[in-house]
């Protein structure tokens, strides 16, 4: 085995965002691209010498090669131990748990989350810090600065390690530990939830389908739901992770998981259904005849978490991303606990979780989690729902109706305009910024605007300020329209428009979301002239 120092030069386009670096897979496969970014991670965190790391990902195309490169570079840079999920597999929440449990110096997670996989699709890499959560901006800034000054990277020349065999081996002076990707995560779930109660629920004839979407949660769901909890074989659908996710789009929403939605909406459908995404950190929740929005899911979980062993002492507080509906705010007020509104990005929740100011957190983009790890966690959310259903004995539809009667209903929709030309997306946002001071007092179909601003967040823990986090237009009565550019895609920009209509009239709580948010949709066009500026008359995805 020989240590090599390879001369290189900075490669453009390696600036990590809130979700790490995401590009087309073939960009990562070009000479030196992956290696440059890994070396920049080492340089950005003060070197790898003497440190230990966790490495794994969602099984998408090119991960097998990427893990081998990372191991050889870690060994060349003096790391003492790297813990790898068997076959290179680790869900994002499982990786966060391992980082925390084994007290490592961080971890490298290989995933593009809910984006498609394959040689012509997407790939991603991000660094998680020792708390198990995504790197904060000061760390990602240091990593980016390192990409601009890089002159070489270090790597050892050796044969590939067999990642399929559990156990410990050596790569030069570095220990490589291949671990069961499910075991530690499943043990944590058993600590949090009443597995006996959930098992009894399944034994009573309760039916469920979980769509793993040929992504990373397949082995986790099969082990926990069918193995430990006794759900019938076949409860887990599409449970084998595939490099291209079976040609599908591993995003758990009614568009990409339509077969599951169609199944549970039938009168003879399963009692409960759920799905998770590519790397296992998102979730979709459904009951027979009802789709639960992520915003409502967070609110219901916050209102009922106390019936579950891991949260029987109550919640310290809750937090939601700014675009997420205010449904959980009502719950927090009733419980007398703090409620935080943060920018999108789990790292903002991490500070609150580390400080003990929040216990449950959620994003409207189907991410929900708690202080058990420092990432959102799809299967955890599913198990929390199952535990609540087991204790209350109520079906999802009944539970939702009771929740709305108690707290009111925040009707909610999100419209995504994908792969918008970047200059057009920026022009849309710039036009909205110019209008902010003129909107209050004006009347639209949604009502009269009370306030309009661009969201900025002052972190109560570290004092940092994050600006430019989305345009908010608030109407009398609590209704909202939010405009935001998303960084989760790899081509152009994704324009997200969030629509929220608050209903407190008990007689109107059962109408469709489409009817409730219709005035918001017409108001969007009147305010933003969206179709004119970006050239789209309808969203690519509506949820």
Buried (B, 14 or more C-beta within 10 A) or exposed (E): EEBEEBEBEEBEEBEBBBBBBBBBBEBBBEEBBBBBBBBBBBBBBEEBEEBBBBBBBBBBBBBBBBBBBBBBBBBBBBBBBBBBBBBBBBBBBBBBBBBBBBEBBBBBBBBBBBBBBBEEBBBBBBBBBBBBBBBBBEBBBBBBBBBEEBEEBBBBEBEEBEBEEEEEEEBBEBBBBBBBBBEBBBEBBBEBBBBEBBBBBBEEEBBBBBBBBBBBBBBBBBBBBBEBBBBEEEBBBBBEBBBBBBEBBBBBBBBBBEEBBEBBBEEEBBBBBBBBBBBBBBBBBBBBEBBBBBBBBBBBBBBBBBBBBBBEEEBBBBBBBBBBBBBBBBBBEEBEBBBBBBBBBBBBBBBBBBEEBBBBBBBBBBBBBBBBBBBBBBBBBBBBBBBBBBBEEBBBBEBBBBBBEEBBBBBBBBBBBBBBEEEBBEEBBEBBBEBBEEBBEEEBEBBBBBEBBBBEBEBEEEEEEBEEBBBBBBBEBBBBBBBBBBBBBBEBBBBBBBBBBBBEEEEEBEEEBEEBBBBBBEBBBEBBEBEEBBEBEEBBBBB
